[in-house]
Amino acid sequence: MITIENSLITVIALSTPLIIAVLGETISEKSGVINLSAEGTIMICALFAFVFGYLTDIAVVGLIAGMILGAIIAAFLSLCDIKLRMDQIAVGFVLTILCSRLSSYLGQGYVRISGPTLNKISIPLLSDIPFFGNILFNHSLITYISILLIPSTWLLLNKTTFGLSLRASGENPNAANSRGINVQKIRFIGTLIGGSLLGLSGAAFSLYAKYGWSEGHTTNYGWIVLAIVIFGGWNPFRAAMGAYAFGLLQVLAIKAQSITLALSQILPLLPFPLMIFILIFIQYINRKDSSSVPLIIKSLIGGNQPESLGKKLPKEF
């Protein structure tokens, strides 16, 4: 029982940065903008968060620094899309390479040094509940934020005027514009929110889930974030399930290392190809001719991407 309990605690802790990142990317993509800079954004924000936390010895300052930098990168991407009418995917890919290389260069002096970390906060009474109390109510501030962000993101997208405008801008910009929605402004704000959450995700890595800094500290996690958004069908709750599933795969791979020492170098990499196979399965589910797939599986996993995702706005905007 103790082993299961500790494993579940680890899954929630490891999934914290991914939860934040997939929710941020979901918001951005719902507005019609693919933030392909996620890989580089998370990595360089992880560095900046650790550096600011180290220099001030206050972990929360690092979280704020990560969010600000993430928002700046997203703003640049959005301006290139909206004002300069450049291809979102191309700009995002270049930003990923640039930010990744910059993080390696700028972070040389901060490799494997000690800095502030986010301590666990036990919630009174709730943390005393047998089994579930320790699993759910004995985490750091950033983990509680990640859990609260799941319903908050769903409510934002589905129950607020801004969220409905954002979704309309991502689905049909022309129709949204005809109804008086400022599509450019909505897309900019949506991308800014998404980028700040990607930055917070990077901060969560270096200050909590994967403490410290090293070259390539969050390598491949940005691509996994993009994959999980597809896995979740652009739905915050399903995307969160995907992030927790990936966290579970990571924990299982770590546990298997102690059993199969000969594969100790390979097992930690297994969650990444497994996510690729899951995506292939999802693409099969979403095919029009996949009538053999049970309806319940389609409803749980399948999802439709925003119609105008990645597309340039019409010239008249």
Residue pairs with C-beta under 8 A, 6 or more apart in sequence:
1 131
5 131
5 134
5 135
7 251
7 255
8 135
9 134
9 135
9 138
9 139
10 247
10 251
11 244
11 247
11 248
11 250
11 251
12 135
12 136
12 139
12 143
12 244
12 247
13 139
13 140
13 143
13 208
13 209
14 209
14 247
14 250
14 251
15 146
15 243
15 244
15 246
15 247
16 139
16 140
16 142
16 143
16 146
16 204
16 208
16 209
17 42
17 146
17 201
17 202
17 204
17 205
17 208
17 209
17 210
17 218
17 221
18 201
18 221
18 224
18 225
18 228
18 243
18 246
18 247
19 146
19 147
19 149
19 150
19 240
19 243
19 244
20 142
20 145
20 146
20 149
20 197
20 198
20 200
20 201
20 204
21 38
21 42
21 197
21 198
21 201
21 221
21 222
21 225
22 225
22 228
22 229
22 232
22 239
22 240
22 242
22 243
23 149
23 150
23 153
23 197
23 236
23 239
23 240
24 70
24 193
24 194
24 195
24 196
24 197
24 198
24 200
24 201
25 35
25 38
25 194
25 197
25 198
25 225
25 226
25 229
26 153
26 157
26 194
26 229
26 232
26 234
26 235
26 236
26 239
27 153
27 156
27 157
27 166
27 190
27 193
27 194
27 197
28 34
28 35
28 74
28 190
28 191
28 193
28 194
28 195
29 35
29 170
29 194
29 229
29 234
29 305
29 306
29 309
30 157
30 166
30 167
30 170
30 190
30 234
30 306
31 166
31 167
31 169
31 170
31 186
31 187
31 190
31 191
31 194
31 306
32 169
32 170
32 171
32 173
32 187
32 306
32 308
32 309
32 310
32 311
33 77
33 78
33 81
33 88
33 170
33 187
33 190
33 191
33 194
33 309
33 310
34 88
34 89
34 92
34 309
34 310
35 41
35 74
35 77
35 92
35 191
35 194
35 195
35 198
36 88
36 89
36 91
36 92
36 93
36 95
36 96
36 226
37 73
37 74
37 77
37 91
37 92
37 93
37 95
37 96
37 99
37 222
38 92
38 96
38 198
38 222
38 223
38 225
38 226
39 96
39 99
39 100
39 218
39 219
39 220
39 221
39 222
39 223
40 73
40 95
40 96
40 97
40 98
40 99
40 100
40 103
40 222
41 69
41 70
41 73
41 74
41 95
41 96
41 99
41 195
41 198
41 199
41 202
41 222
42 198
42 199
42 201
42 202
42 205
42 218
42 221
42 222
42 225
43 99
43 100
43 103
43 202
43 216
43 217
43 218
43 219
43 222
44 69
44 73
44 99
44 100
44 102
44 103
44 106
44 202
45 66
45 67
45 69
45 70
45 198
45 199
45 200
45 201
45 202
45 203
46 66
46 103
46 202
46 203
46 205
46 206
46 213
46 217
46 218
47 103
47 106
47 107
47 110
47 202
47 206
47 213
47 217
48 62
48 65
48 66
48 69
48 202
49 62
49 63
49 65
49 66
49 199
49 202
49 203
49 206
49 207
50 62
50 110
50 115
50 203
50 206
50 207
50 212
50 213
51 62
51 65
51 107
51 110
51 213
52 61
52 62
52 64
52 65
53 59
53 61
53 62
53 63
53 65
53 115
53 116
53 206
53 207
54 62
54 110
54 113
54 115
54 116
56 62
57 115
57 116
58 116
59 116
59 117
59 118
59 207
60 141
62 116
62 203
62 206
62 207
63 142
63 200
63 203
63 204
63 207
65 203
66 199
66 200
66 201
66 202
66 203
67 196
67 197
67 199
67 200
67 203
68 196
68 199
69 199
70 195
70 196
70 197
70 198
70 199
70 200
70 201
70 202
71 192
71 195
71 196
71 199
72 195
73 95
73 99
73 195
73 198
73 199
74 191
74 192
74 194
74 195
74 196
74 198
75 188
75 191
75 192
75 195
76 95
77 88
77 91
77 92
77 95
77 191
77 195
78 187
78 188
78 191
78 192
79 188
80 86
80 88
80 91
81 88
81 91
81 187
81 191
81 312
81 313
82 184
82 187
82 188
82 313
85 312
85 313
87 312
88 310
88 312
89 310
96 222
100 216
103 215
103 217
104 215
104 216
107 213
107 215
107 217
108 215
110 213
111 213
111 214
111 215
112 212
112 213
112 214
113 212
113 213
114 212
115 207
115 212
116 207
117 207
117 208
117 211
118 140
118 141
118 142
118 207
118 208
119 140
120 138
120 139
120 140
121 138
121 139
121 140
121 141
121 144
122 137
122 138
123 137
123 138
126 133
126 136
126 137
127 133
127 134
127 137
127 138
129 137
140 208
142 200
142 203
142 204
142 207
142 208
143 208
145 200
146 204
149 197
150 236
150 237
150 240
151 236
153 236
154 235
154 236
154 237
155 163
156 162
156 163
157 163
157 166
157 167
157 236
158 164
162 186
162 189
165 176
165 181
165 186
166 186
166 187
166 189
166 190
167 306
168 175
168 176
168 179
168 181
169 176
169 181
169 183
169 186
169 187
169 190
169 308
170 187
170 190
170 306
170 307
170 308
170 309
171 306
171 307
171 308
172 307
172 308
173 183
173 308
173 313
173 314
173 317
174 314
176 183
176 186
177 183
177 317
183 313
183 317
184 313
184 317
187 313
198 222
198 225
201 225
202 218
205 217
205 218
205 221
206 212
206 213
206 217
210 217
210 218
220 272
224 246
224 272
224 275
227 275
227 276
227 279
228 239
228 242
228 243
228 246
228 275
229 239
230 279
230 282
230 303
230 305
231 238
231 239
231 242
231 275
231 278
231 279
231 282
231 301
232 238
232 239
232 240
232 241
232 242
232 303
233 239
233 301
233 302
233 303
233 304
234 303
234 304
234 305
234 306
235 303
238 300
238 301
238 303
246 271
246 275
249 270
249 271
249 274
249 275
250 268
250 271
253 267
253 268
253 269
253 270
253 271
254 267
254 268
256 263
256 267
257 263
257 264
257 267
257 268
260 267
282 301
282 302
284 290
284 293
285 293
285 297
285 298
285 301
285 302
286 298
286 302
286 303
286 304
290 298
